[in-house]
Amino acid sequence: MPLQTRAPLFGPIHAVAARGLFTGNRGVIHDPETQTLASRRWTTKAWIVCDLADPKGRRREPMGRNARSGGAGWTELFFLDEPTALGAGHRPCYYCRREAAKAFAEAFARSLGRDAVSAPEMDSILHGQRLSSGGQPGTLTEAEVRALPDGAMVAYGPNAFAVKGGKLLPWSFSGYGPPRASCRGLPPRATLLTPPATVAALRAGYRPAWHTSAEHKT
């Protein structure tokens, strides 16, 4: 039976069998005895996106006891791809995805008109904007959706979409569906899922890693 480890773009963390390209965490939020989530949904502002493989080859048991002390260790969450993880408010990890983390920080800094920005600064800004940590969702007109950079995520009602090549790719835990060439037939306003600061970093040049289902669909 799948564990409740698939991080959402909005709403609760899910238990689904579909696999993703990345893992990540928001701190320790599970009980290793029952392999279930605790009441908290984060214990740190550093929400990160990690490679599935540990750089040192260590194996982890999802929702198990993975700390060297025998404790729970951080709770693995899984994402379809990087636009999904960024949409949920995470950022690349400096430990296992150092080059991606540096590129994201550089784009983040450019969007602020600065030469550099620290990880804690990014985390503080993002934490105030993440929908899962209480950020207020922004609403966008069709023109504003069309102006979003590739990798940004929006929702129309309960349905999420990724922006790629000027089109909207319907999102699911297992992959992307055929694109919509325009916003016609959708409600007049969309909800912005990706934190505005991350949207600015995407606009400033950060290029996220996409799931293969997004290929050749634009």
Secondary structure as the mmCIF struct_conf table of DSSP 4:
data_model
#
loop_
_struct_conf.conf_type_id
_struct_conf.id
_struct_conf.beg_label_comp_id
_struct_conf.beg_label_asym_id
_struct_conf.beg_label_seq_id
_struct_conf.end_label_comp_id
_struct_conf.end_label_asym_id
_struct_conf.end_label_seq_id
BEND BEND1 GLN A 4 GLN A 4
STRN STRN1 ARG A 6 ARG A 6
BEND BEND2 LEU A 9 PRO A 12
STRN STRN2 HIS A 14 HIS A 14
BEND BEND3 LEU A 21 LEU A 21
STRN STRN3 PHE A 22 ASN A 25
BEND BEND4 ARG A 26 GLY A 27
STRN STRN4 HIS A 30 ASP A 31
TURN_TY1_P TURN_TY1_P1 PRO A 32 GLN A 35
STRN STRN5 THR A 36 LEU A 37
BEND BEND5 SER A 39 SER A 39
BEND BEND6 ARG A 41 ARG A 41
BEND BEND7 THR A 43 THR A 43
BEND BEND8 LYS A 45 LYS A 45
STRN STRN6 ILE A 48 ASP A 51
BEND BEND9 LEU A 52 ALA A 53
TURN_TY1_P TURN_TY1_P2 PRO A 55 LYS A 56
TURN_TY1_P TURN_TY1_P3 PRO A 62 MET A 63
BEND BEND10 GLY A 64 GLY A 64
BEND BEND11 ALA A 67 ALA A 67
TURN_TY1_P TURN_TY1_P4 ARG A 68 SER A 69
BEND BEND12 GLY A 70 GLY A 71
BEND BEND13 TRP A 74 TRP A 74
HELX_LH_PP_P HELX_LH_PP_P1 THR A 75 GLU A 76
STRN STRN7 LEU A 77 PHE A 79
BEND BEND14 LEU A 80 ASP A 81
HELX_RH_AL_P HELX_RH_AL_P1 GLU A 82 GLY A 87
TURN_TY1_P TURN_TY1_P5 ALA A 88 GLY A 89
STRN STRN8 ARG A 91 PRO A 92
TURN_TY1_P TURN_TY1_P6 TYR A 94 CYS A 96
HELX_RH_AL_P HELX_RH_AL_P2 ARG A 98 SER A 111
TURN_TY1_P TURN_TY1_P7 LEU A 112 GLY A 113
BEND BEND15 ASP A 115 ASP A 115
HELX_RH_AL_P HELX_RH_AL_P3 ALA A 119 HIS A 127
TURN_TY1_P TURN_TY1_P8 GLY A 128 GLN A 129
HELX_RH_3T_P HELX_RH_3T_P1 LEU A 131 SER A 133
TURN_TY1_P TURN_TY1_P9 GLY A 134 GLY A 134
HELX_LH_PP_P HELX_LH_PP_P2 GLY A 135 PRO A 137
STRN STRN9 GLY A 138 LEU A 140
HELX_RH_AL_P HELX_RH_AL_P4 GLU A 142 ARG A 146
TURN_TY1_P TURN_TY1_P10 ALA A 147 ALA A 147
BEND BEND16 LEU A 148 LEU A 148
HELX_LH_PP_P HELX_LH_PP_P3 PRO A 149 PRO A 149
TURN_TY1_P TURN_TY1_P11 ASP A 150 GLY A 151
STRN STRN10 MET A 153 TYR A 156
TURN_TY1_P TURN_TY1_P12 GLY A 157 PRO A 158
STRN STRN11 ASN A 159 LYS A 164
TURN_TY1_P TURN_TY1_P13 GLY A 165 GLY A 166
STRN STRN12 LYS A 167 SER A 172
TURN_TY1_P TURN_TY1_P14 PHE A 173 SER A 174
STRN STRN13 GLY A 175 TYR A 176
HELX_LH_PP_P HELX_LH_PP_P4 PRO A 178 PRO A 179
STRN STRN14 ARG A 180 ARG A 180
BEND BEND17 ALA A 181 CYS A 183
TURN_TY1_P TURN_TY1_P15 ARG A 184 GLY A 185
BEND BEND18 LEU A 186 LEU A 186
BEND BEND19 PRO A 188 PRO A 188
STRN STRN15 ALA A 190 LEU A 192
BEND BEND20 THR A 194 THR A 194
HELX_RH_AL_P HELX_RH_AL_P5 PRO A 196 ARG A 203
TURN_TY1_P TURN_TY1_P16 ALA A 204 GLY A 205
HELX_LH_PP_P HELX_LH_PP_P5 PRO A 208 HIS A 211
HELX_RH_3T_P HELX_RH_3T_P2 THR A 212 ALA A 214
TURN_TY1_P TURN_TY1_P17 GLU A 215 HIS A 216
#
